[in-house]
């Protein structure tokens, strides 16, 4: 059946979305495959392998869904377009679950990081690992201590010195006697700074998740519109059942044009 009018634009939009989705899946899968190929050079082979496998599988799933969508839209196959819409609906549910999960993860991780910062402060003068990690936090976030700079009261015997990474401009011994000098050091603690960072992560993850969800819902609406157009112009040979969708048997069905018989009486 040749689609007419606005359905041509629906078909064009669906093909365009599927092409973008296909390329997105290809990039993700290739990133996972590339990481699998080089992960033997990584000391953290287990973690790297798990992440690489995850990206490879996710990319393959995206490619499969995009392929079903492209074939269904191009061939105007009712069953394949229906399957594509159902799969996209599940992706919308996954988007919502991921956003909720990120919110829960951010809140839990913030409490853990706050406690860890305090442990790093306590071990700053005794362990190299604590000193390196906390220096990275303070220099990267522009903060000093856990709550504020006064957390370093036991750092030196004078009680008013802080690590050099608390300084706004890093120089050797810039933190000596500078605990109360706001022009030299950062006064805000790393706890509040981390809270702001996690707040922004939650905000943008929610915005991005909702944007992707609305895009997928728009694609589902387009797919349903195309399904209606195909169904209106064709008569399916037998009812479309859920079990047919599940095992993809309906991909082999052929839609038959509606035939109209006209009898002419003499």
Helices and strands as residue ranges (DSSP letters): H 6-38, G 39-41, H 45-75, H 78-122, H 128-141, G 149-152, G 164-166, H 190-233, E 234-235, H 242-247, G 249-252, E 256-257
